[in-house]
Amino acid sequence: MEMLVNTRMHRRNFQKLALALALPAPLALAALSGRSAGIALAQATEPADTPLLAPTPVCGDDDDLAATLPQTAGPFYTPDTPERRSLLEPRMPGTRLVVSGYVYSTKCQPIPGALLDFWQADDAGAYDNQGYRLRGHQFADEDGRFELETIVPGLYPGRTRHIHAIAQAPDQPILITQLYFPDEPANAADSIFNPALVMDIQQAEDGEAAFFTFVLASG
């Protein structure tokens, strides 16, 4: 119960942060640099007392979005993960991170019920290959929104900092990809790293908040 209360308090703190941050400026810079996390975004126009997860993509009638780039799953994928939005556990070391955003089609339509499966290294750069620590899947809500509570992953030897992800629209092909962190010294030396998969990061009072929009092509 204590962990549940802490998780809820963290979510409320993050929602207050999302309302307070001047998101359009950094996201606009990301769009200009060609990063997927910042595709044609605008601040949501919901009432002030409605929590915001991230700015929503905005497209004209004839606009198409570029599909999120696929990447290798790596050697540490485990199927049949538990369904959960929080990967946090009691006394888990590391910097708290909330990753939120949307799942959209290339036609700039939200994808309700899209599957999202995440897995990553722990704070020391190690993967749990025996159980489901820092592994879990969830489904986007009716607006295509998702939110993941986790920690900033440690550095795995030979790789820059990253989070693995699977995204899949209902009855459509699976996208396997990886999400990266900006301004990481190891980005330049990582042969797999792609700047189009860099998340937008904001500092939060209790950690970091990241934003990313998955764009899925239909089969």
Secondary structure as GFF3:
##gff-version 3
##sequence-region A 1 219
A	DSSP	alpha_helix	2	20	.	.	.	ID=ss1
A	DSSP	alpha_helix	24	32	.	.	.	ID=ss2
A	DSSP	three_ten_helix	36	38	.	.	.	ID=ss3
A	DSSP	beta_strand	41	42	.	.	.	ID=ss4
A	DSSP	beta_strand	56	57	.	.	.	ID=ss5
A	DSSP	beta_strand	96	105	.	.	.	ID=ss6
A	DSSP	beta_strand	115	119	.	.	.	ID=ss7
A	DSSP	beta_strand	135	139	.	.	.	ID=ss8
A	DSSP	beta_strand	145	151	.	.	.	ID=ss9
A	DSSP	beta_strand	162	168	.	.	.	ID=ss10
A	DSSP	beta_strand	174	180	.	.	.	ID=ss11
A	DSSP	three_ten_helix	185	187	.	.	.	ID=ss12
A	DSSP	three_ten_helix	195	197	.	.	.	ID=ss13
A	DSSP	beta_strand	200	204	.	.	.	ID=ss14
A	DSSP	beta_strand	207	216	.	.	.	ID=ss15
###
